[in-house]
């Protein structure tokens, strides 16, 4: 009984102390935000088109907001970064058709490093005149990308625990052999992938919600290989595209509109007569796959 009374008194005192403890927690957070706001800086870097025949772009960005899109006529690239100068510094190196852009961590001090770094932003614009090899390595980043009109010859996209919205709003002026996307624990949405003018798509996803929309202007057949751990996968394909779906799954449901099964694969009704065909091969575990044919 004595022990029970002690526990009751202790519980009551903790409850009475909670408002004060909450206030003590709030004060340093507010102070940290104020300090962070005071140390935010802006960095800009750009270059005009000078007759370059090719461009390789490497982006490394760990936390914050990342935006990418086509630039104005006559531009090779433009980068604008907002960063916390106490924990990081900007990188923008260009030489002989090779561009490296990002923010390098200085080994930030204190408990608020991640919170403060997440305030940063990187806005990158790429020209539409030079064939480009684009490689994106992103961490815990909120990403908004529009690749429309950028002449891409290769695309490698790697992201961690993030929220990504990728769009290809206009056709790729050149052809691309391979697109590689690696997604961690994330919400990942890619739209109008048909505009990439790619022959092969390779997608690796860990845990999360992945939506791939293959609408756009198709000029050839293509293959898509998707490897997914645990989560949901939604595939949207245009009505005029012939689609063949192969799968190797474990505890994964499939909802595939009006697809017809032949042997071990699933075919859209127009597979045999379609002008262009898309073969999708999915490996997945513990989740669901949904395929929709859009008008």
Buried (B, 14 or more C-beta within 10 A) or exposed (E): EEEEEEEEEEEEEEEEEEEEEEEEEEEEEEEBBEBBEEBBBEBEBBBEBEEBEEBBBBBBBBBBBBBBBBBEEEBBBBBBBBBBEBBBBBBBEBEEBEBBBBBEEEEBEEEBBEBBBBBBBBBBBBBBBBBBBBBBBBBBBBBBBBBBBBBBBBBBBBBBBBBBBBBBBBBBEEBBEEBBBBBBBBBBBBBBBBBBBBBEBBBBBBBBBBBBBBBBBBEEBBBBBBBBBBBBBBBBBBEEBBBBBBBEBEEBEBEBBEBEEEEEBBBBBBBEEBEBBBBBBBBBBEBBBBBEBEE
